């Protein structure tokens, strides 16, 4: 995946995760927290790829 793709997917996962955390169901809230973390990791990956080039 390229830099831009990682950043976009990260933003989407983070937004969906935040929305799930608004649920009354504890399982869904936990799932949302995990998905938000995944999104942040994807965004970080995109930033690293941008700094080092998409070759990694």
mmCIF entry with sequence, helices, sheets and N, C-alpha, C, O atoms, coordinates in Angstrom:
data_MODEL
# 
_entry.id   MODEL 
# 
_entity.id                         1 
_entity.type                       polymer 
_entity.pdbx_number_of_molecules   1 
# 
_entity_poly.entity_id                      1 
_entity_poly.type                           'polypeptide(L)' 
_entity_poly.nstd_linkage                   no 
_entity_poly.nstd_monomer                   no 
_entity_poly.pdbx_seq_one_letter_code       
;(UNK)(UNK)(UNK)(UNK)(UNK)(UNK)(UNK)(UNK)(UNK)(UNK)(UNK)(UNK)(UNK)(UNK)(UNK)(UNK)
(UNK)(UNK)(UNK)(UNK)(UNK)(UNK)(UNK)(UNK)(UNK)(UNK)(UNK)(UNK)(UNK)(UNK)(UNK)(UNK)
(UNK)(UNK)(UNK)(UNK)(UNK)(UNK)(UNK)(UNK)(UNK)(UNK)(UNK)(UNK)(UNK)(UNK)(UNK)(UNK)
(UNK)(UNK)(UNK)(UNK)(UNK)(UNK)(UNK)(UNK)
;
_entity_poly.pdbx_seq_one_letter_code_can   XXXXXXXXXXXXXXXXXXXXXXXXXXXXXXXXXXXXXXXXXXXXXXXXXXXXXXXX 
_entity_poly.pdbx_strand_id                 A 
# 
loop_
_entity_poly_seq.entity_id 
_entity_poly_seq.num 
_entity_poly_seq.mon_id 
_entity_poly_seq.hetero 
1 1  UNK n 
1 2  UNK n 
1 3  UNK n 
1 4  UNK n 
1 5  UNK n 
1 6  UNK n 
1 7  UNK n 
1 8  UNK n 
1 9  UNK n 
1 10 UNK n 
1 11 UNK n 
1 12 UNK n 
1 13 UNK n 
1 14 UNK n 
1 15 UNK n 
1 16 UNK n 
1 17 UNK n 
1 18 UNK n 
1 19 UNK n 
1 20 UNK n 
1 21 UNK n 
1 22 UNK n 
1 23 UNK n 
1 24 UNK n 
1 25 UNK n 
1 26 UNK n 
1 27 UNK n 
1 28 UNK n 
1 29 UNK n 
1 30 UNK n 
1 31 UNK n 
1 32 UNK n 
1 33 UNK n 
1 34 UNK n 
1 35 UNK n 
1 36 UNK n 
1 37 UNK n 
1 38 UNK n 
1 39 UNK n 
1 40 UNK n 
1 41 UNK n 
1 42 UNK n 
1 43 UNK n 
1 44 UNK n 
1 45 UNK n 
1 46 UNK n 
1 47 UNK n 
1 48 UNK n 
1 49 UNK n 
1 50 UNK n 
1 51 UNK n 
1 52 UNK n 
1 53 UNK n 
1 54 UNK n 
1 55 UNK n 
1 56 UNK n 
# 
_struct_asym.id          A 
_struct_asym.entity_id   1 
# 
loop_
_struct_conf.conf_type_id 
_struct_conf.id 
_struct_conf.pdbx_PDB_helix_id 
_struct_conf.beg_label_comp_id 
_struct_conf.beg_label_asym_id 
_struct_conf.beg_label_seq_id 
_struct_conf.pdbx_beg_PDB_ins_code 
_struct_conf.end_label_comp_id 
_struct_conf.end_label_asym_id 
_struct_conf.end_label_seq_id 
_struct_conf.pdbx_end_PDB_ins_code 
_struct_conf.beg_auth_comp_id 
_struct_conf.beg_auth_asym_id 
_struct_conf.beg_auth_seq_id 
_struct_conf.end_auth_comp_id 
_struct_conf.end_auth_asym_id 
_struct_conf.end_auth_seq_id 
_struct_conf.pdbx_PDB_helix_class 
_struct_conf.details 
_struct_conf.pdbx_PDB_helix_length 
HELX_P HELX_P1 AA1 UNK A 3  ? UNK A 20 ? UNK A 3  UNK A 20 1 ? 18 
HELX_P HELX_P2 AA2 UNK A 26 ? UNK A 52 ? UNK A 26 UNK A 52 1 ? 27 
# 
_struct_conf_type.id          HELX_P 
_struct_conf_type.criteria    ? 
_struct_conf_type.reference   ? 
# 
loop_
_atom_site.group_PDB 
_atom_site.id 
_atom_site.type_symbol 
_atom_site.label_atom_id 
_atom_site.label_alt_id 
_atom_site.label_comp_id 
_atom_site.label_asym_id 
_atom_site.label_entity_id 
_atom_site.label_seq_id 
_atom_site.pdbx_PDB_ins_code 
_atom_site.Cartn_x 
_atom_site.Cartn_y 
_atom_site.Cartn_z 
_atom_site.occupancy 
_atom_site.B_iso_or_equiv 
_atom_site.pdbx_formal_charge 
_atom_site.auth_seq_id 
_atom_site.auth_comp_id 
_atom_site.auth_asym_id 
_atom_site.auth_atom_id 
_atom_site.pdbx_PDB_model_num 
ATOM 1   N N  . UNK A 1 1  ? 0.835   -1.182 0.000  1.00 0.00 ? 1  UNK A N  1 
ATOM 2   C CA . UNK A 1 1  ? 0.000   0.000  0.000  1.00 0.00 ? 1  UNK A CA 1 
ATOM 3   C C  . UNK A 1 1  ? 0.874   1.238  0.000  1.00 0.00 ? 1  UNK A C  1 
ATOM 4   O O  . UNK A 1 1  ? 1.962   1.256  0.576  1.00 0.00 ? 1  UNK A O  1 
ATOM 5   N N  . UNK A 1 2  ? 0.392   2.237  -0.636 1.00 0.00 ? 2  UNK A N  1 
ATOM 6   C CA . UNK A 1 2  ? 1.127   3.477  -0.685 1.00 0.00 ? 2  UNK A CA 1 
ATOM 7   C C  . UNK A 1 2  ? 0.814   4.376  0.499  1.00 0.00 ? 2  UNK A C  1 
ATOM 8   O O  . UNK A 1 2  ? -0.052  4.098  1.329  1.00 0.00 ? 2  UNK A O  1 
ATOM 9   N N  . UNK A 1 3  ? 1.552   5.446  0.530  1.00 0.00 ? 3  UNK A N  1 
ATOM 10  C CA . UNK A 1 3  ? 1.407   6.416  1.620  1.00 0.00 ? 3  UNK A CA 1 
ATOM 11  C C  . UNK A 1 3  ? -0.030  6.933  1.728  1.00 0.00 ? 3  UNK A C  1 
ATOM 12  O O  . UNK A 1 3  ? -0.624  6.905  2.805  1.00 0.00 ? 3  UNK A O  1 
ATOM 13  N N  . UNK A 1 4  ? -0.574  7.395  0.628  1.00 0.00 ? 4  UNK A N  1 
ATOM 14  C CA . UNK A 1 4  ? -1.919  7.970  0.634  1.00 0.00 ? 4  UNK A CA 1 
ATOM 15  C C  . UNK A 1 4  ? -2.978  6.933  1.004  1.00 0.00 ? 4  UNK A C  1 
ATOM 16  O O  . UNK A 1 4  ? -3.908  7.231  1.754  1.00 0.00 ? 4  UNK A O  1 
ATOM 17  N N  . UNK A 1 5  ? -2.836  5.726  0.482  1.00 0.00 ? 5  UNK A N  1 
ATOM 18  C CA . UNK A 1 5  ? -3.784  4.651  0.778  1.00 0.00 ? 5  UNK A CA 1 
ATOM 19  C C  . UNK A 1 5  ? -3.807  4.349  2.270  1.00 0.00 ? 5  UNK A C  1 
ATOM 20  O O  . UNK A 1 5  ? -4.878  4.197  2.857  1.00 0.00 ? 5  UNK A O  1 
ATOM 21  N N  . UNK A 1 6  ? -2.631  4.262  2.885  1.00 0.00 ? 6  UNK A N  1 
ATOM 22  C CA . UNK A 1 6  ? -2.553  3.990  4.318  1.00 0.00 ? 6  UNK A CA 1 
ATOM 23  C C  . UNK A 1 6  ? -3.208  5.106  5.123  1.00 0.00 ? 6  UNK A C  1 
ATOM 24  O O  . UNK A 1 6  ? -3.927  4.842  6.086  1.00 0.00 ? 6  UNK A O  1 
ATOM 25  N N  . UNK A 1 7  ? -2.963  6.333  4.736  1.00 0.00 ? 7  UNK A N  1 
ATOM 26  C CA . UNK A 1 7  ? -3.536  7.457  5.464  1.00 0.00 ? 7  UNK A CA 1 
ATOM 27  C C  . UNK A 1 7  ? -5.058  7.475  5.352  1.00 0.00 ? 7  UNK A C  1 
ATOM 28  O O  . UNK A 1 7  ? -5.750  7.729  6.337  1.00 0.00 ? 7  UNK A O  1 
ATOM 29  N N  . UNK A 1 8  ? -5.576  7.209  4.166  1.00 0.00 ? 8  UNK A N  1 
ATOM 30  C CA . UNK A 1 8  ? -7.034  7.204  3.960  1.00 0.00 ? 8  UNK A CA 1 
ATOM 31  C C  . UNK A 1 8  ? -7.676  6.074  4.754  1.00 0.00 ? 8  UNK A C  1 
ATOM 32  O O  . UNK A 1 8  ? -8.657  6.293  5.465  1.00 0.00 ? 8  UNK A O  1 
ATOM 33  N N  . UNK A 1 9  ? -7.128  4.868  4.638  1.00 0.00 ? 9  UNK A N  1 
ATOM 34  C CA . UNK A 1 9  ? -7.678  3.734  5.377  1.00 0.00 ? 9  UNK A CA 1 
ATOM 35  C C  . UNK A 1 9  ? -7.588  3.980  6.879  1.00 0.00 ? 9  UNK A C  1 
ATOM 36  O O  . UNK A 1 9  ? -8.487  3.605  7.631  1.00 0.00 ? 9  UNK A O  1 
ATOM 37  N N  . UNK A 1 10 ? -6.509  4.606  7.307  1.00 0.00 ? 10 UNK A N  1 
ATOM 38  C CA . UNK A 1 10 ? -6.359  4.934  8.722  1.00 0.00 ? 10 UNK A CA 1 
ATOM 39  C C  . UNK A 1 10 ? -7.427  5.898  9.192  1.00 0.00 ? 10 UNK A C  1 
ATOM 40  O O  . UNK A 1 10 ? -8.006  5.712  10.262 1.00 0.00 ? 10 UNK A O  1 
ATOM 41  N N  . UNK A 1 11 ? -7.693  6.922  8.404  1.00 0.00 ? 11 UNK A N  1 
ATOM 42  C CA . UNK A 1 11 ? -8.733  7.886  8.761  1.00 0.00 ? 11 UNK A CA 1 
ATOM 43  C C  . UNK A 1 11 ? -10.107 7.227  8.839  1.00 0.00 ? 11 UNK A C  1 
ATOM 44  O O  . UNK A 1 11 ? -10.888 7.514  9.747  1.00 0.00 ? 11 UNK A O  1 
ATOM 45  N N  . UNK A 1 12 ? -10.398 6.349  7.893  1.00 0.00 ? 12 UNK A N  1 
ATOM 46  C CA . UNK A 1 12 ? -11.690 5.662  7.876  1.00 0.00 ? 12 UNK A CA 1 
ATOM 47  C C  . UNK A 1 12 ? -11.827 4.759  9.101  1.00 0.00 ? 12 UNK A C  1 
ATOM 48  O O  . UNK A 1 12 ? -12.853 4.791  9.781  1.00 0.00 ? 12 UNK A O  1 
ATOM 49  N N  . UNK A 1 13 ? -10.805 3.960  9.386  1.00 0.00 ? 13 UNK A N  1 
ATOM 50  C CA . UNK A 1 13 ? -10.865 3.063  10.536 1.00 0.00 ? 13 UNK A CA 1 
ATOM 51  C C  . UNK A 1 13 ? -10.979 3.838  11.845 1.00 0.00 ? 13 UNK A C  1 
ATOM 52  O O  . UNK A 1 13 ? -11.702 3.429  12.753 1.00 0.00 ? 13 UNK A O  1 
ATOM 53  N N  . UNK A 1 14 ? -10.277 4.938  11.938 1.00 0.00 ? 14 UNK A N  1 
ATOM 54  C CA . UNK A 1 14 ? -10.342 5.746  13.151 1.00 0.00 ? 14 UNK A CA 1 
ATOM 55  C C  . UNK A 1 14 ? -11.754 6.324  13.336 1.00 0.00 ? 14 UNK A C  1 
ATOM 56  O O  . UNK A 1 14 ? -12.288 6.307  14.445 1.00 0.00 ? 14 UNK A O  1 
ATOM 57  N N  . UNK A 1 15 ? -12.346 6.825  12.275 1.00 0.00 ? 15 UNK A N  1 
ATOM 58  C CA . UNK A 1 15 ? -13.694 7.398  12.350 1.00 0.00 ? 15 UNK A CA 1 
ATOM 59  C C  . UNK A 1 15 ? -14.731 6.335  12.712 1.00 0.00 ? 15 UNK A C  1 
ATOM 60  O O  . UNK A 1 15 ? -15.599 6.577  13.550 1.00 0.00 ? 15 UNK A O  1 
ATOM 61  N N  . UNK A 1 16 ? -14.646 5.177  12.094 1.00 0.00 ? 16 UNK A N  1 
ATOM 62  C CA . UNK A 1 16 ? -15.587 4.098  12.396 1.00 0.00 ? 16 UNK A CA 1 
ATOM 63  C C  . UNK A 1 16 ? -15.398 3.636  13.838 1.00 0.00 ? 16 UNK A C  1 
ATOM 64  O O  . UNK A 1 16 ? -16.374 3.381  14.545 1.00 0.00 ? 16 UNK A O  1 
ATOM 65  N N  . UNK A 1 17 ? -14.155 3.531  14.270 1.00 0.00 ? 17 UNK A N  1 
ATOM 66  C CA . UNK A 1 17 ? -13.877 3.124  15.644 1.00 0.00 ? 17 UNK A CA 1 
ATOM 67  C C  . UNK A 1 17 ? -14.454 4.099  16.653 1.00 0.00 ? 17 UNK A C  1 
ATOM 68  O O  . UNK A 1 17 ? -15.016 3.689  17.669 1.00 0.00 ? 17 UNK A O  1 
ATOM 69  N N  . UNK A 1 18 ? -14.317 5.385  16.378 1.00 0.00 ? 18 UNK A N  1 
ATOM 70  C CA . UNK A 1 18 ? -14.881 6.398  17.284 1.00 0.00 ? 18 UNK A CA 1 
ATOM 71  C C  . UNK A 1 18 ? -16.402 6.297  17.335 1.00 0.00 ? 18 UNK A C  1 
ATOM 72  O O  . UNK A 1 18 ? -17.005 6.458  18.396 1.00 0.00 ? 18 UNK A O  1 
ATOM 73  N N  . UNK A 1 19 ? -17.016 6.030  16.191 1.00 0.00 ? 19 UNK A N  1 
ATOM 74  C CA . UNK A 1 19 ? -18.475 5.901  16.150 1.00 0.00 ? 19 UNK A CA 1 
ATOM 75  C C  . UNK A 1 19 ? -18.930 4.676  16.947 1.00 0.00 ? 19 UNK A C  1 
ATOM 76  O O  . UNK A 1 19 ? -19.922 4.744  17.672 1.00 0.00 ? 19 UNK A O  1 
ATOM 77  N N  . UNK A 1 20 ? -18.217 3.565  16.819 1.00 0.00 ? 20 UNK A N  1 
ATOM 78  C CA . UNK A 1 20 ? -18.574 2.354  17.552 1.00 0.00 ? 20 UNK A CA 1 
ATOM 79  C C  . UNK A 1 20 ? -18.443 2.554  19.058 1.00 0.00 ? 20 UNK A C  1 
ATOM 80  O O  . UNK A 1 20 ? -19.162 1.921  19.832 1.00 0.00 ? 20 UNK A O  1 
ATOM 81  N N  . UNK A 1 21 ? -17.545 3.415  19.475 1.00 0.00 ? 21 UNK A N  1 
ATOM 82  C CA . UNK A 1 21 ? -17.348 3.643  20.898 1.00 0.00 ? 21 UNK A CA 1 
ATOM 83  C C  . UNK A 1 21 ? -18.514 4.396  21.529 1.00 0.00 ? 21 UNK A C  1 
ATOM 84  O O  . UNK A 1 21 ? -18.598 4.483  22.754 1.00 0.00 ? 21 UNK A O  1 
ATOM 85  N N  . UNK A 1 22 ? -19.399 4.934  20.727 1.00 0.00 ? 22 UNK A N  1 
ATOM 86  C CA . UNK A 1 22 ? -20.570 5.636  21.236 1.00 0.00 ? 22 UNK A CA 1 
ATOM 87  C C  . UNK A 1 22 ? -21.716 4.674  21.558 1.00 0.00 ? 22 UNK A C  1 
ATOM 88  O O  . UNK A 1 22 ? -22.752 5.094  22.074 1.00 0.00 ? 22 UNK A O  1 
ATOM 89  N N  . UNK A 1 23 ? -21.537 3.407  21.259 1.00 0.00 ? 23 UNK A N  1 
ATOM 90  C CA . UNK A 1 23 ? -22.564 2.392  21.474 1.00 0.00 ? 23 UNK A CA 1 
ATOM 91  C C  . UNK A 1 23 ? -22.769 2.125  22.969 1.00 0.00 ? 23 UNK A C  1 
ATOM 92  O O  . UNK A 1 23 ? -21.890 2.392  23.789 1.00 0.00 ? 23 UNK A O  1 
ATOM 93  N N  . UNK A 1 24 ? -23.928 1.601  23.298 1.00 0.00 ? 24 UNK A N  1 
ATOM 94  C CA . UNK A 1 24 ? -24.212 1.191  24.672 1.00 0.00 ? 24 UNK A CA 1 
ATOM 95  C C  . UNK A 1 24 ? -23.697 -0.214 24.972 1.00 0.00 ? 24 UNK A C  1 
ATOM 96  O O  . UNK A 1 24 ? -23.621 -0.620 26.131 1.00 0.00 ? 24 UNK A O  1 
ATOM 97  N N  . UNK A 1 25 ? -23.346 -0.949 23.921 1.00 0.00 ? 25 UNK A N  1 
ATOM 98  C CA . UNK A 1 25 ? -22.870 -2.319 24.071 1.00 0.00 ? 25 UNK A CA 1 
ATOM 99  C C  . UNK A 1 25 ? -21.368 -2.324 24.374 1.00 0.00 ? 25 UNK A C  1 
ATOM 100 O O  . UNK A 1 25 ? -20.582 -1.810 23.579 1.00 0.00 ? 25 UNK A O  1 
ATOM 101 N N  . UNK A 1 26 ? -20.958 -2.895 25.509 1.00 0.00 ? 26 UNK A N  1 
ATOM 102 C CA . UNK A 1 26 ? -19.534 -2.895 25.871 1.00 0.00 ? 26 UNK A CA 1 
ATOM 103 C C  . UNK A 1 26 ? -18.650 -3.596 24.841 1.00 0.00 ? 26 UNK A C  1 
ATOM 104 O O  . UNK A 1 26 ? -17.515 -3.180 24.609 1.00 0.00 ? 26 UNK A O  1 
ATOM 105 N N  . UNK A 1 27 ? -19.167 -4.658 24.224 1.00 0.00 ? 27 UNK A N  1 
ATOM 106 C CA . UNK A 1 27 ? -18.385 -5.386 23.223 1.00 0.00 ? 27 UNK A CA 1 
ATOM 107 C C  . UNK A 1 27 ? -18.131 -4.504 21.994 1.00 0.00 ? 27 UNK A C  1 
ATOM 108 O O  . UNK A 1 27 ? -17.029 -4.496 21.445 1.00 0.00 ? 27 UNK A O  1 
ATOM 109 N N  . UNK A 1 28 ? -19.147 -3.771 21.574 1.00 0.00 ? 28 UNK A N  1 
ATOM 110 C CA . UNK A 1 28 ? -19.008 -2.877 20.429 1.00 0.00 ? 28 UNK A CA 1 
ATOM 111 C C  . UNK A 1 28 ? -18.064 -1.724 20.762 1.00 0.00 ? 28 UNK A C  1 
ATOM 112 O O  . UNK A 1 28 ? -17.282 -1.300 19.911 1.00 0.00 ? 28 UNK A O  1 
ATOM 113 N N  . UNK A 1 29 ? -18.129 -1.220 21.981 1.00 0.00 ? 29 UNK A N  1 
ATOM 114 C CA . UNK A 1 29 ? -17.209 -0.140 22.395 1.00 0.00 ? 29 UNK A CA 1 
ATOM 115 C C  . UNK A 1 29 ? -15.765 -0.621 22.362 1.00 0.00 ? 29 UNK A C  1 
ATOM 116 O O  . UNK A 1 29 ? -14.873 0.099  21.911 1.00 0.00 ? 29 UNK A O  1 
ATOM 117 N N  . UNK A 1 30 ? -15.538 -1.845 22.843 1.00 0.00 ? 30 UNK A N  1 
ATOM 118 C CA . UNK A 1 30 ? -14.182 -2.401 22.833 1.00 0.00 ? 30 UNK A CA 1 
ATOM 119 C C  . UNK A 1 30 ? -13.692 -2.599 21.397 1.00 0.00 ? 30 UNK A C  1 
ATOM 120 O O  . UNK A 1 30 ? -12.537 -2.320 21.077 1.00 0.00 ? 30 UNK A O  1 
ATOM 121 N N  . UNK A 1 31 ? -14.585 -3.081 20.548 1.00 0.00 ? 31 UNK A N  1 
ATOM 122 C CA . UNK A 1 31 ? -14.248 -3.262 19.133 1.00 0.00 ? 31 UNK A CA 1 
ATOM 123 C C  . UNK A 1 31 ? -13.897 -1.916 18.500 1.00 0.00 ? 31 UNK A C  1 
ATOM 124 O O  . UNK A 1 31 ? -12.969 -1.822 17.697 1.00 0.00 ? 31 UNK A O  1 
ATOM 125 N N  . UNK A 1 32 ? -14.640 -0.889 18.865 1.00 0.00 ? 32 UNK A N  1 
ATOM 126 C CA . UNK A 1 32 ? -14.379 0.447  18.340 1.00 0.00 ? 32 UNK A CA 1 
ATOM 127 C C  . UNK A 1 32 ? -13.027 0.983  18.779 1.00 0.00 ? 32 UNK A C  1 
ATOM 128 O O  . UNK A 1 32 ? -12.317 1.604  17.988 1.00 0.00 ? 32 UNK A O  1 
ATOM 129 N N  . UNK A 1 33 ? -12.667 0.748  20.035 1.00 0.00 ? 33 UNK A N  1 
ATOM 130 C CA . UNK A 1 33 ? -11.363 1.201  20.523 1.00 0.00 ? 33 UNK A CA 1 
ATOM 131 C C  . UNK A 1 33 ? -10.234 0.505  19.769 1.00 0.00 ? 33 UNK A C  1 
ATOM 132 O O  . UNK A 1 33 ? -9.224  1.122  19.430 1.00 0.00 ? 33 UNK A O  1 
ATOM 133 N N  . UNK A 1 34 ? -10.420 -0.785 19.513 1.00 0.00 ? 34 UNK A N  1 
ATOM 134 C CA . UNK A 1 34 ? -9.419  -1.542 18.764 1.00 0.00 ? 34 UNK A CA 1 
ATOM 135 C C  . UNK A 1 34 ? -9.305  -1.022 17.333 1.00 0.00 ? 34 UNK A C  1 
ATOM 136 O O  . UNK A 1 34 ? -8.202  -0.873 16.807 1.00 0.00 ? 34 UNK A O  1 
ATOM 137 N N  . UNK A 1 35 ? -10.439 -0.749 16.713 1.00 0.00 ? 35 UNK A N  1 
ATOM 138 C CA . UNK A 1 35 ? -10.439 -0.269 15.334 1.00 0.00 ? 35 UNK A CA 1 
ATOM 139 C C  . UNK A 1 35 ? -9.829  1.134  15.249 1.00 0.00 ? 35 UNK A C  1 
ATOM 140 O O  . UNK A 1 35 ? -9.131  1.450  14.285 1.00 0.00 ? 35 UNK A O  1 
ATOM 141 N N  . UNK A 1 36 ? -10.089 1.966  16.244 1.00 0.00 ? 36 UNK A N  1 
ATOM 142 C CA . UNK A 1 36 ? -9.497  3.301  16.264 1.00 0.00 ? 36 UNK A CA 1 
ATOM 143 C C  . UNK A 1 36 ? -7.974  3.194  16.369 1.00 0.00 ? 36 UNK A C  1 
ATOM 144 O O  . UNK A 1 36 ? -7.248  3.932  15.702 1.00 0.00 ? 36 UNK A O  1 
ATOM 145 N N  . UNK A 1 37 ? -7.501  2.282  17.200 1.00 0.00 ? 37 UNK A N  1 
ATOM 146 C CA . UNK A 1 37 ? -6.057  2.061  17.322 1.00 0.00 ? 37 UNK A CA 1 
ATOM 147 C C  . UNK A 1 37 ? -5.441  1.576  16.022 1.00 0.00 ? 37 UNK A C  1 
ATOM 148 O O  . UNK A 1 37 ? -4.344  1.992  15.649 1.00 0.00 ? 37 UNK A O  1 
ATOM 149 N N  . UNK A 1 38 ? -6.157  0.691  15.333 1.00 0.00 ? 38 UNK A N  1 
ATOM 150 C CA . UNK A 1 38 ? -5.691  0.198  14.033 1.00 0.00 ? 38 UNK A CA 1 
ATOM 151 C C  . UNK A 1 38 ? -5.575  1.359  13.046 1.00 0.00 ? 38 UNK A C  1 
ATOM 152 O O  . UNK A 1 38 ? -4.619  1.440  12.275 1.00 0.00 ? 38 UNK A O  1 
ATOM 153 N N  . UNK A 1 39 ? -6.559  2.251  13.082 1.00 0.00 ? 39 UNK A N  1 
ATOM 154 C CA . UNK A 1 39 ? -6.539  3.409  12.190 1.00 0.00 ? 39 UNK A CA 1 
ATOM 155 C C  . UNK A 1 39 ? -5.356  4.320  12.465 1.00 0.00 ? 39 UNK A C  1 
ATOM 156 O O  . UNK A 1 39 ? -4.715  4.818  11.538 1.00 0.00 ? 39 UNK A O  1 
ATOM 157 N N  . UNK A 1 40 ? -5.072  4.534  13.730 1.00 0.00 ? 40 UNK A N  1 
ATOM 158 C CA . UNK A 1 40 ? -3.922  5.378  14.086 1.00 0.00 ? 40 UNK A CA 1 
ATOM 159 C C  . UNK A 1 40 ? -2.621  4.742  13.618 1.00 0.00 ? 40 UNK A C  1 
ATOM 160 O O  . UNK A 1 40 ? -1.716  5.438  13.159 1.00 0.00 ? 40 UNK A O  1 
ATOM 161 N N  . UNK A 1 41 ? -2.527  3.421  13.734 1.00 0.00 ? 41 UNK A N  1 
ATOM 162 C CA . UNK A 1 41 ? -1.335  2.712  13.269 1.00 0.00 ? 41 UNK A CA 1 
ATOM 163 C C  . UNK A 1 41 ? -1.189  2.825  11.751 1.00 0.00 ? 41 UNK A C  1 
ATOM 164 O O  . UNK A 1 41 ? -0.080  2.995  11.243 1.00 0.00 ? 41 UNK A O  1 
ATOM 165 N N  . UNK A 1 42 ? -2.305  2.730  11.030 1.00 0.00 ? 42 UNK A N  1 
ATOM 166 C CA . UNK A 1 42 ? -2.253  2.859  9.571  1.00 0.00 ? 42 UNK A CA 1 
ATOM 167 C C  . UNK A 1 42 ? -1.812  4.266  9.167  1.00 0.00 ? 42 UNK A C  1 
ATOM 168 O O  . UNK A 1 42 ? -1.032  4.431  8.229  1.00 0.00 ? 42 UNK A O  1 
ATOM 169 N N  . UNK A 1 43 ? -2.306  5.262  9.869  1.00 0.00 ? 43 UNK A N  1 
ATOM 170 C CA . UNK A 1 43 ? -1.907  6.633  9.563  1.00 0.00 ? 43 UNK A CA 1 
ATOM 171 C C  . UNK A 1 43 ? -0.414  6.816  9.807  1.00 0.00 ? 43 UNK A C  1 
ATOM 172 O O  . UNK A 1 43 ? 0.278   7.457  9.016  1.00 0.00 ? 43 UNK A O  1 
ATOM 173 N N  . UNK A 1 44 ? 0.074   6.253  10.898 1.00 0.00 ? 44 UNK A N  1 
ATOM 174 C CA . UNK A 1 44 ? 1.503   6.344  11.208 1.00 0.00 ? 44 UNK A CA 1 
ATOM 175 C C  . UNK A 1 44 ? 2.320   5.657  10.118 1.00 0.00 ? 44 UNK A C  1 
ATOM 176 O O  . UNK A 1 44 ? 3.353   6.171  9.689  1.00 0.00 ? 44 UNK A O  1 
ATOM 177 N N  . UNK A 1 45 ? 1.849   4.492  9.674  1.00 0.00 ? 45 UNK A N  1 
ATOM 178 C CA . UNK A 1 45 ? 2.530   3.772  8.603  1.00 0.00 ? 45 UNK A CA 1 
ATOM 179 C C  . UNK A 1 45 ? 2.602   4.628  7.339  1.00 0.00 ? 45 UNK A C  1 
ATOM 180 O O  . UNK A 1 45 ? 3.629   4.665  6.662  1.00 0.00 ? 45 UNK A O  1 
ATOM 181 N N  . UNK A 1 46 ? 1.516   5.303  7.035  1.00 0.00 ? 46 UNK A N  1 
ATOM 182 C CA . UNK A 1 46 ? 1.501   6.186  5.865  1.00 0.00 ? 46 UNK A CA 1 
ATOM 183 C C  . UNK A 1 46 ? 2.498   7.324  5.998  1.00 0.00 ? 46 UNK A C  1 
ATOM 184 O O  . UNK A 1 46 ? 3.150   7.699  5.024  1.00 0.00 ? 46 UNK A O  1 
ATOM 185 N N  . UNK A 1 47 ? 2.620   7.877  7.203  1.00 0.00 ? 47 UNK A N  1 
ATOM 186 C CA . UNK A 1 47 ? 3.586   8.958  7.427  1.00 0.00 ? 47 UNK A CA 1 
ATOM 187 C C  . UNK A 1 47 ? 5.012   8.457  7.257  1.00 0.00 ? 47 UNK A C  1 
ATOM 188 O O  . UNK A 1 47 ? 5.854   9.145  6.680  1.00 0.00 ? 47 UNK A O  1 
ATOM 189 N N  . UNK A 1 48 ? 5.280   7.252  7.760  1.00 0.00 ? 48 UNK A N  1 
ATOM 190 C CA . UNK A 1 48 ? 6.622   6.669  7.629  1.00 0.00 ? 48 UNK A CA 1 
ATOM 191 C C  . UNK A 1 48 ? 6.938   6.417  6.163  1.00 0.00 ? 48 UNK A C  1 
ATOM 192 O O  . UNK A 1 48 ? 8.033   6.727  5.694  1.00 0.00 ? 48 UNK A O  1 
ATOM 193 N N  . UNK A 1 49 ? 5.981   5.857  5.446  1.00 0.00 ? 49 UNK A N  1 
ATOM 194 C CA . UNK A 1 49 ? 6.194   5.619  4.021  1.00 0.00 ? 49 UNK A CA 1 
ATOM 195 C C  . UNK A 1 49 ? 6.440   6.912  3.262  1.00 0.00 ? 49 UNK A C  1 
ATOM 196 O O  . UNK A 1 49 ? 7.244   6.957  2.331  1.00 0.00 ? 49 UNK A O  1 
ATOM 197 N N  . UNK A 1 50 ? 5.736   7.966  3.673  1.00 0.00 ? 50 UNK A N  1 
ATOM 198 C CA . UNK A 1 50 ? 5.937   9.247  3.037  1.00 0.00 ? 50 UNK A CA 1 
ATOM 199 C C  . UNK A 1 50 ? 7.329   9.799  3.286  1.00 0.00 ? 50 UNK A C  1 
ATOM 200 O O  . UNK A 1 50 ? 7.933   10.414 2.406  1.00 0.00 ? 50 UNK A O  1 
ATOM 201 N N  . UNK A 1 51 ? 7.828   9.575  4.486  1.00 0.00 ? 51 UNK A N  1 
ATOM 202 C CA . UNK A 1 51 ? 9.159   10.064 4.826  1.00 0.00 ? 51 UNK A CA 1 
ATOM 203 C C  . UNK A 1 51 ? 10.264  9.241  4.178  1.00 0.00 ? 51 UNK A C  1 
ATOM 204 O O  . UNK A 1 51 ? 11.296  9.779  3.777  1.00 0.00 ? 51 UNK A O  1 
ATOM 205 N N  . UNK A 1 52 ? 10.040  7.927  4.079  1.00 0.00 ? 52 UNK A N  1 
ATOM 206 C CA . UNK A 1 52 ? 11.082  7.045  3.553  1.00 0.00 ? 52 UNK A CA 1 
ATOM 207 C C  . UNK A 1 52 ? 10.889  6.683  2.092  1.00 0.00 ? 52 UNK A C  1 
ATOM 208 O O  . UNK A 1 52 ? 11.801  6.147  1.462  1.00 0.00 ? 52 UNK A O  1 
ATOM 209 N N  . UNK A 1 53 ? 9.737   6.962  1.555  1.00 0.00 ? 53 UNK A N  1 
ATOM 210 C CA . UNK A 1 53 ? 9.419   6.576  0.190  1.00 0.00 ? 53 UNK A CA 1 
ATOM 211 C C  . UNK A 1 53 ? 8.540   5.346  0.218  1.00 0.00 ? 53 UNK A C  1 
ATOM 212 O O  . UNK A 1 53 ? 8.568   4.588  1.188  1.00 0.00 ? 53 UNK A O  1 
ATOM 213 N N  . UNK A 1 54 ? 7.772   5.136  -0.812 1.00 0.00 ? 54 UNK A N  1 
ATOM 214 C CA . UNK A 1 54 ? 6.822   4.020  -0.872 1.00 0.00 ? 54 UNK A CA 1 
ATOM 215 C C  . UNK A 1 54 ? 7.495   2.673  -1.113 1.00 0.00 ? 54 UNK A C  1 
ATOM 216 O O  . UNK A 1 54 ? 6.798   1.667  -1.246 1.00 0.00 ? 54 UNK A O  1 
ATOM 217 N N  . UNK A 1 55 ? 8.806   2.619  -1.173 1.00 0.00 ? 55 UNK A N  1 
ATOM 218 C CA . UNK A 1 55 ? 9.509   1.376  -1.468 1.00 0.00 ? 55 UNK A CA 1 
ATOM 219 C C  . UNK A 1 55 ? 9.523   0.391  -0.315 1.00 0.00 ? 55 UNK A C  1 
ATOM 220 O O  . UNK A 1 55 ? 9.872   -0.774 -0.506 1.00 0.00 ? 55 UNK A O  1 
ATOM 221 N N  . UNK A 1 56 ? 9.150   0.833  0.881  1.00 0.00 ? 56 UNK A N  1 
ATOM 222 C CA . UNK A 1 56 ? 9.217   -0.078 2.024  1.00 0.00 ? 56 UNK A CA 1 
ATOM 223 C C  . UNK A 1 56 ? 7.950   -0.889 2.151  1.00 0.00 ? 56 UNK A C  1 
ATOM 224 O O  . UNK A 1 56 ? 7.831   -1.710 3.061  1.00 0.00 ? 56 UNK A O  1 
# 
